[in-house]
Amino acid sequence: MNINIVESSLNLRIERGKTKDDYTLHKDIAKKQLSFYGTDIFTNVEFMDCNNKDYLKTFEDAGYKSYMSLDTKGRGILCEIKDDCEAEIIGEMSDPHMLHLHIKKNRGFIDLITVRLLVAGGNDADFKDRKRQWNRILNYIENLSDKSHLILTGDFNHGVISSHINGYRFKPRQYFNYQMVVSDLKKRNITLFPMEGASYRGYMKIDHIATGEKITVDTAVYKDVFKDAAEIGTPDHSFIVASIKCS
């Protein structure tokens, strides 16, 4: 079974003094995403239940069904699944944001888990909390009866990658970093796919795709679709565009 996936950050957040109703997720964003023809799954972090009727309708008209998991502020994960796939929500979290979908296509299936670790300030306490959130994801994965068909993607928010573990000494990232992510997943027989380039601000590689033993990543690349996007509701991370094969 072959599946094409696009992961993106919709860059929706609430500024001080405003509410989610002050923001719009425009249909033009959906049209830009849908320009990646043949995509089975669009999975989005930093989604918010704002003025998004036209955005969601654009996906519906293109033959996709929406699946979402929202926290008490109406923020979370949104997945758009092509209607020739069957999808079921298996699990979700709000701290961190997480949505687990069991997706069938033809005679194959995957378990798609999309995550976004929440951030607050970038100090020691923040990175310790990111590690706490990451441990919740690991515990969830650990309790799955079958990890072999897992696809884990999203914004891991581990911060800037140092080439060596000593590069994190005396920095908040000593408490949670890229090398920890790779090691934690490897212990669970999950492989983080190596991608060239960066996904945020031209130097941070914080969006990833990782897979279980029965999933092969044929290709996965970062695509800078909205260059230098600053407006809330316009994706500010590069997309992950991936083609995977499930045995």
C-alpha contacts under 8 A as a table, 3 or more apart, distances in Angstrom:
res1	aa1	res2	aa2	distance
1	M	105	K	7.29
1	M	106	N	7.33
1	M	107	R	7.43
1	M	108	G	5.69
1	M	109	F	7.91
1	M	245	K	5.67
1	M	246	C	5.19
1	M	247	S	6.79
2	N	243	S	7.16
2	N	244	I	5.77
2	N	245	K	4.56
2	N	246	C	6.40
3	I	39	T	7.59
3	I	40	D	6.10
3	I	41	I	7.82
3	I	243	S	5.92
3	I	244	I	5.39
3	I	245	K	6.42
4	N	38	G	6.98
4	N	39	T	4.90
4	N	40	D	5.29
4	N	41	I	6.52
4	N	241	V	7.60
4	N	242	A	5.76
4	N	243	S	4.49
4	N	244	I	6.31
5	I	39	T	5.85
5	I	40	D	6.07
5	I	41	I	4.80
5	I	42	F	5.92
5	I	43	T	7.52
5	I	240	I	7.83
5	I	241	V	6.04
5	I	242	A	5.18
5	I	243	S	6.33
5	I	244	I	7.84
6	V	39	T	6.97
6	V	41	I	6.33
6	V	42	F	4.86
6	V	43	T	6.30
6	V	239	F	6.56
6	V	240	I	5.51
6	V	241	V	4.66
6	V	242	A	6.29
7	E	42	F	5.94
7	E	43	T	4.88
7	E	44	N	5.73
7	E	45	V	7.96
7	E	153	T	7.39
7	E	154	G	6.71
7	E	239	F	5.56
7	E	240	I	4.98
7	E	241	V	6.70
8	S	42	F	7.78
8	S	43	T	6.54
8	S	44	N	4.91
8	S	45	V	6.39
8	S	154	G	7.59
8	S	235	P	7.01
8	S	237	H	6.75
8	S	238	S	6.92
8	S	239	F	4.79
8	S	240	I	6.62
9	S	44	N	5.45
9	S	45	V	4.75
9	S	46	E	5.53
9	S	47	F	7.51
9	S	155	D	7.87
9	S	235	P	5.41
9	S	236	D	6.73
9	S	237	H	5.90
9	S	239	F	7.58
10	L	44	N	6.42
10	L	45	V	6.27
10	L	46	E	5.30
10	L	47	F	5.72
10	L	233	G	5.71
10	L	234	T	5.96
10	L	235	P	4.46
10	L	236	D	7.23
11	N	45	V	7.90
11	N	46	E	5.37
11	N	47	F	7.17
11	N	232	I	5.67
11	N	233	G	5.11
11	N	234	T	5.92
11	N	235	P	5.17
11	N	236	D	6.08
12	L	46	E	5.35
12	L	47	F	5.78
12	L	48	M	5.90
12	L	232	I	5.49
12	L	233	G	4.89
12	L	234	T	7.77
13	R	20	K	7.84
13	R	46	E	7.21
13	R	48	M	7.31
13	R	75	R	7.98
13	R	232	I	6.83
13	R	233	G	7.97
14	I	18	K	6.33
14	I	19	T	6.19
14	I	20	K	6.19
15	E	18	K	5.65
15	E	19	T	7.64
18	K	22	D	6.41
19	T	22	D	5.65
19	T	23	Y	7.87
20	K	23	Y	5.76
20	K	48	M	7.21
20	K	49	D	6.93
20	K	50	C	5.16
20	K	74	G	7.74
21	D	24	T	7.71
21	D	50	C	5.20
21	D	51	N	6.34
22	D	50	C	7.43
22	D	51	N	7.91
23	Y	50	C	5.77
23	Y	51	N	6.16
23	Y	232	I	7.74
23	Y	233	G	7.40
24	T	50	C	5.95
24	T	51	N	4.51
24	T	52	N	5.90
24	T	233	G	6.71
25	L	29	I	7.33
25	L	50	C	7.07
25	L	51	N	6.13
25	L	52	N	4.89
25	L	55	Y	6.21
25	L	233	G	5.43
25	L	234	T	7.73
26	H	29	I	5.68
26	H	30	A	7.27
26	H	52	N	6.63
26	H	54	D	6.72
26	H	55	Y	5.48
26	H	233	G	7.68
27	K	30	A	5.03
27	K	31	K	6.30
27	K	52	N	7.85
27	K	54	D	5.36
27	K	55	Y	3.99
27	K	56	L	7.60
27	K	58	T	6.29
28	D	31	K	4.97
28	D	32	K	6.22
28	D	55	Y	7.51
29	I	32	K	5.16
29	I	33	Q	6.32
29	I	55	Y	7.31
29	I	234	T	7.05
30	A	33	Q	5.06
30	A	34	L	6.04
30	A	55	Y	5.76
30	A	56	L	7.82
30	A	58	T	6.47
30	A	59	F	6.76
31	K	34	L	5.00
31	K	35	S	6.28
31	K	58	T	7.26
32	K	35	S	5.25
32	K	36	F	7.77
33	Q	36	F	6.03
34	L	37	Y	6.22
34	L	39	T	7.76
34	L	59	F	7.86
36	F	39	T	6.26
39	T	42	F	7.11
39	T	82	K	7.79
40	D	81	I	6.07
40	D	82	K	5.13
40	D	85	C	7.82
41	I	79	C	6.98
41	I	80	E	5.78
41	I	81	I	4.82
41	I	82	K	6.40
42	F	79	C	5.63
42	F	80	E	5.03
42	F	81	I	6.62
43	T	77	I	7.45
43	T	78	L	6.00
43	T	79	C	4.28
43	T	80	E	6.32
43	T	114	T	7.13
44	N	47	F	6.49
44	N	77	I	5.76
44	N	78	L	5.13
44	N	79	C	6.02
44	N	114	T	7.96
44	N	154	G	7.63
45	V	76	G	6.33
45	V	77	I	4.89
45	V	78	L	6.64
45	V	114	T	7.65
45	V	115	V	7.22
45	V	116	R	6.31
45	V	154	G	6.60
45	V	155	D	7.22
46	E	75	R	6.66
46	E	76	G	5.80
46	E	77	I	6.56
46	E	116	R	7.71
47	F	75	R	5.63
47	F	76	G	5.28
47	F	77	I	5.63
47	F	78	L	6.09
48	M	70	L	7.70
48	M	74	G	5.57
48	M	75	R	4.26
48	M	76	G	6.36
49	D	52	N	6.97
49	D	70	L	7.99
49	D	74	G	5.24
49	D	75	R	6.41
52	N	55	Y	5.12
52	N	56	L	6.19
53	K	56	L	5.36
53	K	57	K	6.04
54	D	57	K	4.96
54	D	58	T	6.11
55	Y	58	T	5.31
55	Y	59	F	6.86
56	L	59	F	5.33
56	L	60	E	6.27
56	L	66	S	7.52
57	K	60	E	4.83
57	K	61	D	6.00
58	T	61	D	5.22
58	T	62	A	6.34
59	F	62	A	5.01
59	F	63	G	6.48
59	F	64	Y	5.37
59	F	65	K	7.39
59	F	80	E	7.26
60	E	63	G	5.22
60	E	64	Y	4.89
60	E	65	K	6.04
60	E	66	S	7.81
61	D	64	Y	7.29
63	G	82	K	5.90
63	G	83	D	5.66
64	Y	80	E	5.67
64	Y	81	I	5.13
64	Y	82	K	4.35
64	Y	83	D	5.33
65	K	80	E	5.46
65	K	81	I	5.27
65	K	82	K	6.45
65	K	83	D	6.38
66	S	78	L	6.96
66	S	79	C	5.82
66	S	80	E	4.74
66	S	81	I	6.57
67	Y	78	L	5.84
67	Y	79	C	5.09
67	Y	80	E	6.35
67	Y	81	I	7.70
67	Y	89	I	7.73
68	M	76	G	7.36
68	M	77	I	5.50
68	M	78	L	4.38
68	M	79	C	6.13
68	M	99	L	7.37
69	S	75	R	7.91
69	S	76	G	5.64
69	S	77	I	5.33
69	S	78	L	6.71
69	S	92	E	6.48
69	S	93	M	7.64
69	S	94	S	7.79
69	S	97	H	7.79
69	S	98	M	7.33
69	S	99	L	6.10
70	L	73	K	7.47
70	L	74	G	5.09
70	L	75	R	4.94
70	L	76	G	4.51
70	L	77	I	6.63
70	L	94	S	6.79
70	L	97	H	7.81
71	D	74	G	5.26
71	D	75	R	5.43
71	D	76	G	6.15
71	D	93	M	7.98
71	D	94	S	5.04
71	D	97	H	7.68
72	T	75	R	7.43
76	G	94	S	7.14
76	G	97	H	5.50
76	G	98	M	7.46
77	I	97	H	6.65
77	I	98	M	6.67
77	I	99	L	6.39
77	I	114	T	7.25
77	I	115	V	7.59
81	I	85	C	6.86
81	I	87	A	7.49
82	K	85	C	5.79
83	D	86	E	7.23
84	D	105	K	6.96
85	C	103	I	6.61
85	C	104	K	5.59
85	C	105	K	4.81
85	C	106	N	7.62
86	E	103	I	5.54
86	E	104	K	5.00
86	E	105	K	6.54
87	A	101	L	6.31
87	A	102	H	5.59
87	A	103	I	4.38
87	A	104	K	6.41
88	E	101	L	5.48
88	E	102	H	5.25
88	E	103	I	6.58
89	I	92	E	7.85
89	I	99	L	7.46
89	I	100	H	6.02
89	I	101	L	4.65
89	I	102	H	6.49
90	I	99	L	7.96
90	I	100	H	5.45
90	I	101	L	5.59
90	I	102	H	6.49
91	G	98	M	7.95
91	G	99	L	6.10
91	G	100	H	5.00
91	G	101	L	7.31
92	E	97	H	7.53
92	E	98	M	5.18
92	E	99	L	4.51
92	E	100	H	6.02
93	M	96	P	6.15
93	M	97	H	5.38
93	M	98	M	4.87
93	M	99	L	6.74
94	S	97	H	4.48
94	S	98	M	6.54
95	D	98	M	7.83
95	D	117	L	7.64
95	D	118	L	7.27
95	D	133	Q	6.61
96	P	115	V	7.10
96	P	116	R	6.12
96	P	117	L	5.00
96	P	118	L	5.83
96	P	133	Q	5.60
96	P	134	W	7.82
97	H	115	V	5.55
97	H	116	R	5.18
97	H	117	L	6.50
97	H	118	L	7.42
98	M	113	I	6.84
98	M	114	T	5.57
98	M	115	V	4.41
98	M	116	R	6.59
99	L	112	L	7.96
99	L	113	I	5.63
99	L	114	T	5.41
99	L	115	V	6.74
100	H	111	D	6.86
100	H	112	L	5.62
100	H	113	I	4.32
100	H	114	T	6.58
101	L	111	D	5.80
101	L	112	L	5.17
101	L	113	I	6.43
102	H	109	F	7.16
102	H	110	I	6.01
102	H	111	D	4.63
102	H	112	L	6.36
103	I	109	F	5.46
103	I	110	I	5.37
103	I	111	D	6.27
103	I	112	L	7.27
104	K	107	R	7.11
104	K	108	G	5.75
104	K	109	F	4.21
104	K	110	I	6.59
105	K	108	G	5.47
105	K	109	F	6.04
108	G	246	C	6.96
108	G	247	S	7.60
109	F	149	H	7.21
109	F	246	C	7.40
110	I	149	H	5.02
110	I	150	L	6.05
110	I	151	I	6.97
110	I	246	C	7.42
111	D	149	H	5.80
111	D	150	L	4.72
111	D	151	I	6.02
112	L	150	L	6.05
112	L	151	I	4.85
112	L	152	L	6.09
112	L	153	T	7.78
113	I	150	L	7.38
113	I	151	I	6.16
113	I	152	L	4.86
113	I	153	T	6.42
114	T	152	L	5.95
114	T	153	T	5.00
114	T	154	G	5.18
115	V	152	L	7.65
115	V	153	T	6.41
115	V	154	G	4.91
115	V	155	D	6.27
115	V	156	F	7.00
116	R	154	G	5.80
116	R	155	D	4.73
116	R	156	F	5.80
116	R	157	N	7.29
117	L	130	R	6.34
117	L	133	Q	6.54
117	L	134	W	7.17
117	L	155	D	6.64
117	L	156	F	5.62
117	L	157	N	5.85
118	L	130	R	6.84
118	L	133	Q	7.96
118	L	157	N	7.59
119	V	122	G	7.13
119	V	126	D	6.51
119	V	127	F	7.92
119	V	130	R	6.90
119	V	157	N	7.47
120	A	123	N	7.99
120	A	126	D	5.63
121	G	126	D	6.32
122	G	125	A	7.92
122	G	126	D	5.50
122	G	127	F	6.52
122	G	172	P	7.11
123	N	126	D	5.22
123	N	127	F	6.47
123	N	172	P	5.67
124	D	127	F	5.37
124	D	128	K	6.17
124	D	171	K	7.61
124	D	172	P	4.47
124	D	173	R	7.72
124	D	175	Y	7.51
125	A	128	K	5.11
125	A	129	D	6.17
125	A	172	P	7.91
126	D	129	D	5.06
126	D	130	R	6.24
126	D	172	P	7.91
127	F	130	R	4.85
127	F	131	K	6.27
127	F	172	P	5.88
127	F	173	R	6.30
127	F	175	Y	5.88
127	F	176	F	5.83
128	K	131	K	5.14
128	K	132	R	6.37
128	K	172	P	7.96
128	K	175	Y	5.60
128	K	176	F	6.77
129	D	132	R	4.86
129	D	133	Q	6.25
130	R	133	Q	5.03
130	R	134	W	6.10
130	R	157	N	7.83
130	R	158	H	7.67
130	R	176	F	6.83
131	K	134	W	4.88
131	K	135	N	6.08
131	K	175	Y	6.83
131	K	176	F	5.40
132	R	135	N	5.12
132	R	136	R	6.53
133	Q	136	R	5.13
133	Q	137	I	6.66
134	W	137	I	5.11
134	W	138	L	6.28
135	N	138	L	4.90
135	N	139	N	6.01
136	R	139	N	5.11
136	R	140	Y	6.17
137	I	140	Y	5.07
137	I	141	I	6.23
138	L	141	I	5.09
138	L	142	E	5.96
138	L	184	D	7.76
138	L	185	L	7.98
139	N	142	E	4.94
139	N	143	N	6.35
140	Y	143	N	5.37
140	Y	144	L	6.81
141	I	144	L	5.32
141	I	147	K	7.28
142	E	188	R	7.38
144	L	147	K	6.21
146	D	149	H	7.14
147	K	150	L	5.28
147	K	190	I	7.97
147	K	212	G	5.87
147	K	213	E	7.87
148	S	211	T	7.81
148	S	212	G	4.34
148	S	213	E	4.89
148	S	214	K	5.17
148	S	215	I	7.20
149	H	211	T	7.27
149	H	212	G	5.36
149	H	213	E	6.98
149	H	214	K	5.54
149	H	215	I	5.91
149	H	246	C	7.21
150	L	210	A	7.97
150	L	211	T	5.45
150	L	212	G	4.89
150	L	215	I	7.37
151	I	209	I	6.91
151	I	210	A	5.76
151	I	211	T	4.61
151	I	212	G	6.62
151	I	215	I	7.67
152	L	208	H	7.90
152	L	209	I	5.64
152	L	210	A	5.00
152	L	211	T	6.19
153	T	207	D	7.18
153	T	208	H	5.41
153	T	209	I	4.38
153	T	210	A	6.33
154	G	207	D	5.44
154	G	208	H	5.99
154	G	209	I	7.13
155	D	206	I	5.68
155	D	207	D	4.42
155	D	208	H	6.77
156	F	206	I	5.53
156	F	207	D	6.06
156	F	208	H	7.19
157	N	206	I	5.39
157	N	207	D	7.64
158	H	161	I	7.88
158	H	173	R	7.36
158	H	176	F	6.05
158	H	177	N	4.78
158	H	178	Y	5.78
158	H	206	I	6.41
159	G	173	R	6.78
159	G	177	N	6.50
159	G	178	Y	7.56
159	G	204	M	7.14
159	G	206	I	6.81
160	V	177	N	7.89
160	V	203	Y	7.80
160	V	204	M	5.55
160	V	205	K	7.22
160	V	206	I	7.87
161	I	177	N	7.06
161	I	178	Y	6.01
161	I	204	M	7.30
161	I	205	K	7.40
162	S	165	I	6.69
162	S	167	G	5.34
162	S	168	Y	6.80
163	S	167	G	7.04
164	H	167	G	5.54
164	H	168	Y	7.96
165	I	168	Y	5.89
165	I	169	R	7.79
165	I	179	Q	7.21
166	N	169	R	5.55
168	Y	171	K	5.39
168	Y	172	P	7.47
168	Y	173	R	5.60
168	Y	174	Q	4.74
169	R	173	R	7.96
169	R	174	Q	5.84
170	F	174	Q	7.01
171	K	174	Q	5.74
172	P	175	Y	6.06
172	P	176	F	7.67
173	R	176	F	5.14
173	R	177	N	5.49
174	Q	177	N	6.59
176	F	180	M	6.57
177	N	180	M	5.44
177	N	181	V	6.58
178	Y	181	V	5.06
178	Y	182	V	6.35
179	Q	182	V	5.16
179	Q	183	S	6.13
180	M	183	S	5.14
180	M	184	D	5.90
181	V	184	D	5.22
181	V	185	L	6.20
182	V	185	L	5.39
182	V	186	K	6.10
182	V	191	T	7.52
182	V	192	L	6.37
183	S	186	K	5.09
183	S	187	K	6.30
184	D	187	K	5.43
184	D	188	R	6.91
185	L	188	R	5.18
185	L	189	N	6.46
185	L	190	I	4.98
185	L	191	T	6.43
185	L	192	L	7.40
186	K	189	N	4.92
186	K	190	I	5.18
186	K	191	T	5.89
187	K	190	I	7.40
189	N	212	G	6.52
189	N	213	E	6.82
190	I	210	A	6.42
190	I	211	T	5.40
190	I	212	G	4.77
190	I	213	E	6.79
191	T	210	A	5.27
191	T	211	T	5.42
191	T	212	G	6.61
191	T	213	E	7.93
192	L	208	H	7.22
192	L	209	I	6.13
192	L	210	A	4.10
192	L	211	T	6.65
193	F	208	H	7.39
193	F	209	I	5.96
193	F	210	A	5.55
193	F	211	T	7.55
193	F	217	V	7.46
193	F	220	A	7.90
195	M	220	A	6.78
195	M	221	V	6.28
195	M	222	Y	7.65
196	E	221	V	7.16
196	E	222	Y	7.68
197	G	202	G	7.89
197	G	203	Y	7.69
197	G	205	K	7.20
197	G	222	Y	7.09
198	A	201	R	7.69
198	A	202	G	5.58
198	A	203	Y	5.34
198	A	204	M	5.24
198	A	205	K	4.43
198	A	206	I	7.71
198	A	222	Y	7.18
198	A	238	S	7.74
199	S	202	G	6.66
199	S	203	Y	7.42
199	S	204	M	5.98
199	S	205	K	4.99
199	S	206	I	6.38
199	S	207	D	6.09
199	S	222	Y	6.39
199	S	224	D	7.90
199	S	237	H	5.45
199	S	238	S	4.75
199	S	239	F	7.28
200	Y	203	Y	6.39
200	Y	204	M	5.06
200	Y	205	K	6.43
200	Y	206	I	7.18
200	Y	236	D	7.11
200	Y	237	H	4.88
200	Y	238	S	6.41
201	R	204	M	6.28
201	R	237	H	7.48
205	K	208	H	7.73
207	D	240	I	7.55
208	H	240	I	7.59
211	T	214	K	7.97
211	T	215	I	5.85
211	T	216	T	7.43
211	T	217	V	7.84
212	G	215	I	5.61
213	E	216	T	7.73
214	K	246	C	5.97
214	K	247	S	5.46
215	I	244	I	6.84
215	I	245	K	5.78
215	I	246	C	4.68
215	I	247	S	6.50
216	T	244	I	5.62
216	T	245	K	5.04
216	T	246	C	6.35
217	V	220	A	6.90
217	V	242	A	7.25
217	V	243	S	6.18
217	V	244	I	4.42
217	V	245	K	6.32
218	D	242	A	7.58
218	D	243	S	5.54
218	D	244	I	5.41
218	D	245	K	6.86
219	T	241	V	7.95
219	T	242	A	5.47
219	T	243	S	5.29
219	T	244	I	7.08
220	A	240	I	6.52
220	A	241	V	5.52
220	A	242	A	4.09
220	A	243	S	6.45
221	V	240	I	5.68
221	V	241	V	5.50
221	V	242	A	6.56
222	Y	238	S	5.64
222	Y	239	F	5.44
222	Y	240	I	4.80
222	Y	241	V	6.37
223	K	238	S	5.17
223	K	239	F	5.02
223	K	240	I	6.38
223	K	241	V	6.88
224	D	227	K	6.19
224	D	237	H	7.34
224	D	238	S	4.42
224	D	239	F	6.42
225	V	238	S	6.40
225	V	239	F	7.03
226	F	229	A	5.69
226	F	234	T	7.43
226	F	235	P	6.44
226	F	236	D	6.76
226	F	238	S	7.63
227	K	236	D	7.70
228	D	236	D	7.06
229	A	234	T	6.22
229	A	235	P	6.63
229	A	236	D	5.18
230	A	234	T	7.12
230	A	236	D	6.70
231	E	234	T	5.65
232	I	235	P	7.97
235	P	238	S	7.74
